[in-house]
Amino acid sequence: MNTSFRFVLDRSSKKFKCNKCGNKSLVRYIDTNTGAFLPIEYGRCDKETRCSYHFNPYKEGYLKQVEGSDQIKIINRQTPVNPLIPLREKKTILFDWDTFLSTLNSKGYSENTFVQNLLLNVPFPFEVEDLRNVIQLYKLGTIISGNRKGAITFPFIDIEGGVRAIQVKQFDKLNHTINGGTDFLHSMIQRECDYKKYEYPEWLNGYLQQERKVSCLFGEHLLRMFPENPVALVEAPKTAIYGALYFGLPCSFHDLIWLAVYNKSSFSIEKLSVLQRRKVLVFPDLSEHSNTFKEWRDKAEIIQNKYPSINFIFSDLLEKGSNDIDRNRGLDLADYLIQYDWRVFRGFSSNLP
């Protein structure tokens, strides 16, 4: 391929799903030295008037990452590799993509209790544009019918863009999870098929055979979009969303990206190995006798011994500012943030330790 530029937009008719608008309209960049696609975030959406997504490898510093590196090989154009981000070996059956897309119906957000609370019911309501950006970035969706109508969906999307699992949460007016309000979309589909005596969809048969469904971090797909940014790691997806809304989405490579492990036991070497070459600021939930803080800190030492490039930094902000009642209730960072005006926190992300 004769060109004076190393990275050029693909001139074929091949299109990929855009990271911003979700349409199959992304034109990827190609490395002319190898013929390989650059990582999925590098490209331009051809729906420019409606989306305007353009992640340029020259402006975003990708050239500096690969200059002089012998790690980029000529590979299948369908499987691009960024040598700075470790990939997990694929040993999983993904959640059905079309079913995932059905949760992103824009009409559903007007009935999404979690979203509407953030716009109307919290002490310091968020701007519509900020909330829209967070929804698009984390691919938050809505259950639009059935007994969980109005519930929010938190998709666990891996570093390659595959959907591993979709958590469903029903919240009250204070954005507290209602009793029995936690579910998973695959379980809901399974129950509906059983009740109506329908056959399971073909993808669901294989998916259900997996012992572990939530096998990646919530927000993990952002690691490819922001390859140099430090990470703020919390337990629950809700807390990660609050962190992103309060501290703002990344505007530079210094700013935090907010990820969640799912639950207390999910702080594991299998999930966190993907954080190599990252500074990771950890915010454990409160617990009786600080058990979660201690357990995660001990696990972090083991993980760091195997992956020394992960730099864990534990925040004791909650531990120092809480009392026994808060610890016994298991409060998290979101429970404290929501009491304050988010405008005070904007711009602090790059100043955190």
C-alpha positions in Angstrom: 0.0 0.0 0.0 1.7 3.2 -1.2 1.2 6.1 1.0 3.2 8.7 2.9 1.1 8.0 6.1 1.6 5.0 8.3 -2.0 5.0 9.5 -4.9 5.5 7.1 -8.6 4.9 7.1 -9.7 1.6 5.6 -11.0 2.2 2.0 -12.9 -1.1 1.8 -16.7 -1.3 2.5 -16.1 -3.0 5.8 -17.7 -1.2 8.8 -17.7 -1.9 12.5 -19.9 -0.8 15.4 -19.1 2.7 16.5 -18.0 3.1 20.1 -20.2 6.3 20.5 -23.4 5.8 18.6 -23.5 2.0 18.4 -24.3 1.9 14.7 -22.3 -0.3 12.3 -20.7 2.8 10.8 -17.1 2.9 12.1 -14.3 3.1 9.5 -11.2 1.7 11.1 -7.6 2.9 10.8 -5.1 0.5 9.2 -1.3 0.3 9.9 0.2 0.4 6.4 3.4 -1.3 7.7 1.5 -4.4 8.6 -1.9 -4.3 6.9 -3.5 -4.7 10.3 -6.4 -2.8 11.8 -5.5 -0.5 14.7 -7.4 -1.2 18.0 -11.1 -0.8 17.7 -11.2 2.7 19.2 -9.2 4.2 16.3 -11.5 5.1 13.6 -14.1 7.6 12.3 -17.9 7.2 12.2 -19.3 7.8 8.8 -22.4 9.2 10.3 -20.6 12.5 10.9 -23.5 14.8 11.2 -25.3 12.6 13.8 -22.3 11.2 15.7 -19.0 12.9 14.9 -16.9 10.1 16.6 -13.3 10.3 15.4 -10.4 8.8 17.3 -7.2 9.8 15.4 -4.1 7.7 16.0 -1.8 10.7 15.4 -3.6 13.1 17.8 -4.2 10.4 20.4 -0.5 9.3 20.6 -0.8 5.8 19.1 2.2 6.4 16.9 4.5 6.9 19.9 3.3 3.6 21.3 4.3 1.6 18.3 7.4 3.4 16.9 10.4 1.1 17.3 8.2 -1.7 18.6 8.6 -5.2 17.0 5.5 -6.5 18.8 3.1 -5.5 16.1 3.0 -8.4 13.5 1.1 -8.9 10.3 -2.1 -10.4 11.6 -5.6 -11.2 10.5 -7.3 -7.9 9.8 -10.2 -9.1 11.9 -8.1 -9.4 15.1 -6.1 -6.2 15.8 -3.6 -6.3 18.6 -2.5 -3.4 20.8 0.7 -4.6 22.5 0.2 -2.3 25.4 -3.1 -3.9 26.5 -3.1 -7.6 27.5 -5.9 -9.6 26.1 -7.6 -12.6 27.8 -7.7 -15.9 26.0 -11.2 -16.3 24.7 -12.9 -19.2 26.5 -16.4 -17.9 26.8 -19.7 -17.8 25.0 -20.9 -14.2 24.8 -24.3 -12.8 25.5 -26.4 -12.4 22.3 -25.5 -9.1 20.6 -29.0 -8.4 19.1 -30.6 -9.0 22.5 -28.1 -6.6 24.1 -28.9 -3.9 21.5 -32.6 -4.2 22.2 -31.9 -2.8 25.7 -30.5 0.4 24.2 -33.9 1.6 22.9 -33.8 5.4 23.3 -37.5 5.5 24.2 -36.9 3.4 27.3 -34.8 6.0 29.2 -37.9 8.1 29.9 -39.2 5.1 32.0 -35.8 4.2 33.4 -36.1 4.8 37.2 -32.3 5.1 37.7 -31.9 7.6 34.9 -34.9 9.6 35.8 -33.8 9.8 39.5 -30.4 11.2 38.4 -32.3 13.9 36.3 -35.0 14.7 38.8 -34.9 13.2 42.2 -31.3 13.4 43.5 -30.3 16.4 45.7 -28.2 17.8 42.9 -29.6 16.7 39.5 -27.2 16.1 36.7 -27.1 17.8 33.3 -28.9 15.9 30.5 -25.8 16.0 28.3 -23.6 14.6 31.0 -26.0 11.8 31.6 -26.4 11.1 27.9 -22.6 10.8 27.5 -22.3 8.4 30.4 -25.2 6.2 29.1 -23.5 6.1 25.7 -20.1 5.3 27.0 -21.1 2.5 29.4 -24.0 1.3 27.1 -26.6 1.5 29.8 -30.0 0.2 28.8 -33.6 -0.3 30.0 -36.0 -3.1 30.5 -39.1 -1.8 28.6 -41.7 -4.5 29.5 -42.6 -7.2 32.0 -42.4 -7.2 35.7 -39.0 -5.5 35.7 -40.1 -2.6 33.4 -38.1 0.5 34.1 -35.1 -1.3 35.5 -31.7 -0.3 34.3 -29.3 -2.7 32.5 -25.6 -2.7 33.3 -23.7 -4.6 30.5 -20.3 -6.2 31.3 -18.5 -5.6 28.0 -15.0 -7.0 27.7 -11.9 -5.4 26.3 -12.6 -6.8 22.9 -16.1 -5.4 22.9 -18.0 -8.7 23.6 -20.9 -8.6 26.0 -20.2 -11.1 28.8 -23.3 -10.5 31.0 -26.1 -8.0 31.6 -27.1 -7.2 35.1 -30.6 -5.8 35.7 -31.3 -3.5 38.7 -34.5 -2.0 40.0 -34.2 1.1 42.1 -36.5 3.1 44.3 -36.9 6.9 44.2 -33.6 7.3 46.2 -31.7 5.0 43.8 -31.5 2.2 46.4 -31.9 -1.3 45.1 -35.4 -2.5 45.9 -35.9 -5.8 47.7 -35.4 -8.6 45.1 -34.5 -6.0 42.5 -31.3 -7.6 41.3 -31.4 -9.9 38.3 -29.6 -10.9 35.1 -31.1 -10.6 31.6 -30.2 -14.2 30.6 -32.1 -15.5 33.7 -35.1 -13.4 32.8 -35.1 -14.8 29.3 -34.7 -18.3 30.7 -37.7 -17.9 33.1 -39.9 -16.5 30.4 -39.1 -19.4 28.0 -39.8 -21.9 30.8 -43.1 -20.2 31.7 -44.4 -20.1 28.1 -42.9 -23.5 27.3 -40.8 -22.0 24.5 -37.5 -23.4 23.3 -34.5 -21.5 24.5 -32.8 -19.3 21.8 -29.8 -21.2 20.4 -27.3 -18.8 21.9 -28.8 -19.2 25.4 -28.3 -23.0 25.5 -24.5 -22.6 25.2 -24.4 -19.5 27.4 -26.2 -21.2 30.3 -23.6 -24.0 30.4 -21.0 -21.6 31.5 -20.4 -21.6 35.3 -19.2 -18.0 35.4 -21.2 -15.4 33.5 -19.8 -12.1 34.9 -16.2 -12.8 33.7 -15.0 -9.3 33.0 -15.0 -5.9 34.7 -17.9 -3.5 34.2 -16.6 -0.8 31.9 -13.7 -2.9 30.8 -14.2 -1.9 27.1 -13.1 1.6 28.1 -9.6 0.4 28.6 -9.1 0.3 24.8 -10.7 3.7 24.3 -8.4 5.2 26.9 -5.2 3.2 26.8 -3.1 5.4 29.1 -5.6 6.6 31.7 -5.5 5.6 35.4 -8.4 3.5 36.7 -10.7 4.0 39.6 -12.0 0.6 40.7 -15.1 0.1 42.8 -17.4 -2.8 43.6 -20.7 -2.1 41.9 -21.6 -0.7 38.5 -23.9 1.9 40.1 -20.9 3.3 42.0 -18.8 3.4 38.9 -21.5 5.4 37.1 -21.7 7.9 40.1 -17.9 8.2 40.0 -18.0 9.0 36.2 -20.8 11.6 36.7 -19.2 13.3 39.7 -15.6 13.4 38.5 -16.4 13.7 34.8 -15.5 11.6 31.8 -11.9 11.6 30.6 -10.7 14.7 28.8 -7.0 13.9 29.0 -4.9 10.9 29.7 -4.5 12.0 33.3 -8.2 11.6 34.1 -9.7 8.5 35.7 -11.9 5.9 34.0 -14.3 4.3 36.5 -14.7 0.5 36.5 -16.4 -2.0 38.8 -15.6 -5.6 39.7 -19.3 -6.6 40.3 -19.2 -7.9 43.9 -16.8 -8.4 46.8 -15.5 -11.8 45.7 -14.9 -10.5 42.1 -11.7 -8.7 43.1 -9.7 -11.5 41.5 -6.5 -12.1 39.6 -8.6 -13.4 36.6 -10.5 -10.2 36.2 -7.8 -7.7 37.2 -5.0 -9.0 35.0 -6.4 -6.8 32.3 -5.2 -3.8 34.3 -1.5 -4.3 33.6 0.4 -1.1 33.0 -2.2 0.9 34.9 -2.4 3.0 38.0 -5.5 1.6 39.8 -7.1 3.7 42.6 -9.2 1.3 44.6 -12.3 2.3 46.7 -13.6 -0.8 48.6 -17.1 -0.6 50.1 -17.4 -0.3 53.8 -17.9 -3.4 55.8 -18.0 -4.6 59.4 -14.5 -4.5 60.9 -13.2 -3.2 57.5 -13.2 -6.8 56.2 -13.6 -5.8 52.5 -10.8 -3.3 52.7 -8.4 -5.8 54.3 -9.4 -8.6 51.9 -9.0 -6.6 48.8 -5.7 -5.2 50.0 -4.3 -8.7 50.7 -5.5 -9.9 47.3 -3.9 -6.9 45.6 -0.5 -7.8 47.0 -0.9 -11.3 45.5 -2.0 -9.9 42.1 0.8 -7.3 42.1 3.4 -10.0 42.7 2.3 -11.7 39.5 1.6 -8.6 37.6 4.1 -6.0 38.9 3.0 -3.4 36.3 -0.3 -3.0 38.1 0.1 -0.1 40.6 -2.7 -0.5 43.2 -3.4 2.5 45.4 -6.0 2.0 48.1 -8.1 4.9 49.2 -8.9 4.9 52.9 -11.2 7.9 52.4 -14.3 6.0 53.4 -12.7 4.1 56.2 -11.5 7.3 57.9 -14.7 9.2 57.3 -17.2 6.5 58.4 -18.6 5.2 61.7 -19.6 1.7 62.8 -23.1 2.2 61.7 -22.0 3.1 58.1 -19.6 0.1 58.1 -22.4 -2.3 59.2 -24.7 -0.9 56.5 -22.0 -1.5 53.9 -22.1 2.0 52.4 -20.1 2.7 49.3 -18.6 5.7 47.6 -21.8 6.5 45.8 -23.7 6.8 49.1 -21.4 9.6 50.1 -21.1 11.4 46.8 -24.8 11.7 46.3 -25.0 14.0 49.3 -22.8 16.6 47.6 -23.1 18.9 44.6 -21.3 17.2 41.7 -20.0 20.5 40.4 -17.6 20.7 43.3 -15.8 17.5 42.2 -15.3 18.2 38.5 -11.7 18.5 37.6 -10.5 16.6 40.7 -10.0 13.3 38.8 -6.5 14.1 37.7 -5.5 15.3 41.2 -6.5 12.1 43.0 -3.4 10.1 44.3 
